Amino acid sequence: MNRVERDARLVVRAQLGDRRALAELVQHWHLPLWRYVRRMTTNADDVTQQAWAAALGSLPGLREPGRFAPWLFTIARRQLMDQLRHGYEGPERLEADIPDGRDDIVEVLDRAQIAEGLDGLAPPEREVIELFHLQELSLQECAQILAVPVGTVKSRLHRARRRLRDLLIAKGYES
Amino acid sequence: MTGSPGFTPDTVLRGMSLRRRVGLVLLGLAGGCGAGLLLLLWLTEPDPLPLRTRAAFAVLTAMSTCWAAYALWALIRMPLFAADRVIAGGLALVFTSLTAVVTLIVAVSRPGAVALAALTTALLTVVAAASVLRRALVRRKALLERLSDPAG
């Protein structure tokens, strides 16, 4: 059973009123959600708890249980936006011929190295690397969470990888 | 980046117990139905009541209404899952039916426009409670079917 199927079953069981399923669902996403928020703000505990409160309040009405993860991260992102708004201002440049996969960066950098370099990135780039490479969400799920087209996600990823690579090389990692 | 959250999953789930939610439903129904019956008894009194008795009716009605309002306020702010809704709908049907029976007895013993209006209102609340229960059962059935269907 993959992540989406597991979440879908847990969500439906939780919607039925199964508290163990609800606890299991929270347990699965407790750390990933906190880590995502932590990358973006120093006030991660408050923002994450607010996100959980909003998510659990709306959970009985969630119509697509299989889309729980992007839905949860979207809620968390909404909580974050007030704090990060200035980091998202200005027009965004789209770049052509950007590969979809994770391999080009994963070949060179492991997760710990990616995590180490994230602090040097701008919030939108840090966020997309966190969601795509560290949370391993799909491009479509990232696009839904970030409320931008898939092409914009690819552009951000492309820029973020380049910048991350430069940062890590500057820190002494070999390219 | 290292570190760990300053809260646990249990913190997130605090206040989500079934007992708390059912308790609030009971509080709301008892408060609402109690307030309605007190008001009915007060308004259908055939003779003018002493001032202290009227004051007591007013205070008790206000207290019951406040409890019902508090329960409603708290319930709106917490998730109600399918099982909660079925229990809440069942309790609502029981409470409103009992209130309607008492209202009918009052309406027979103290006939009048007020009693008739109260009986009509009580019957409408029974219909509303039955509708809530029916919708809750339909929703629960749909979720159970979804759970048993791997493709769903």
HADDOCK unambig.tbl for C-alpha pairs under 7 A between the chains (distance, minus, plus):
assign (segid A and resid 9 and name CA) (segid B and resid 147 and name CA) 6.61 0.50 0.50
assign (segid A and resid 12 and name CA) (segid B and resid 143 and name CA) 6.38 0.50 0.50
assign (segid A and resid 12 and name CA) (segid B and resid 147 and name CA) 6.55 0.50 0.50
assign (segid A and resid 15 and name CA) (segid B and resid 81 and name CA) 5.15 0.50 0.50
assign (segid A and resid 15 and name CA) (segid B and resid 82 and name CA) 6.04 0.50 0.50
assign (segid A and resid 16 and name CA) (segid B and resid 81 and name CA) 5.74 0.50 0.50
assign (segid A and resid 16 and name CA) (segid B and resid 82 and name CA) 4.64 0.50 0.50
assign (segid A and resid 16 and name CA) (segid B and resid 83 and name CA) 5.78 0.50 0.50
assign (segid A and resid 16 and name CA) (segid B and resid 140 and name CA) 6.39 0.50 0.50
assign (segid A and resid 16 and name CA) (segid B and resid 143 and name CA) 6.65 0.50 0.50
assign (segid A and resid 17 and name CA) (segid B and resid 81 and name CA) 5.04 0.50 0.50
assign (segid A and resid 17 and name CA) (segid B and resid 82 and name CA) 5.77 0.50 0.50
assign (segid A and resid 17 and name CA) (segid B and resid 83 and name CA) 5.12 0.50 0.50
assign (segid A and resid 17 and name CA) (segid B and resid 84 and name CA) 6.82 0.50 0.50
assign (segid A and resid 26 and name CA) (segid B and resid 9 and name CA) 6.04 0.50 0.50
assign (segid A and resid 27 and name CA) (segid B and resid 9 and name CA) 5.85 0.50 0.50
assign (segid A and resid 30 and name CA) (segid B and resid 9 and name CA) 6.39 0.50 0.50
assign (segid A and resid 34 and name CA) (segid B and resid 5 and name CA) 6.65 0.50 0.50
assign (segid A and resid 45 and name CA) (segid B and resid 5 and name CA) 6.20 0.50 0.50
assign (segid A and resid 45 and name CA) (segid B and resid 6 and name CA) 6.15 0.50 0.50
assign (segid A and resid 49 and name CA) (segid B and resid 12 and name CA) 6.70 0.50 0.50
assign (segid A and resid 52 and name CA) (segid B and resid 12 and name CA) 6.65 0.50 0.50
assign (segid A and resid 56 and name CA) (segid B and resid 79 and name CA) 6.52 0.50 0.50
assign (segid A and resid 57 and name CA) (segid B and resid 78 and name CA) 5.68 0.50 0.50
assign (segid A and resid 57 and name CA) (segid B and resid 79 and name CA) 4.61 0.50 0.50
assign (segid A and resid 58 and name CA) (segid B and resid 79 and name CA) 6.76 0.50 0.50
assign (segid A and resid 60 and name CA) (segid B and resid 79 and name CA) 6.49 0.50 0.50
assign (segid A and resid 60 and name CA) (segid B and resid 80 and name CA) 6.62 0.50 0.50
assign (segid A and resid 60 and name CA) (segid B and resid 81 and name CA) 5.47 0.50 0.50
assign (segid A and resid 115 and name CA) (segid B and resid 1 and name CA) 6.36 0.50 0.50
assign (segid A and resid 116 and name CA) (segid B and resid 1 and name CA) 6.19 0.50 0.50
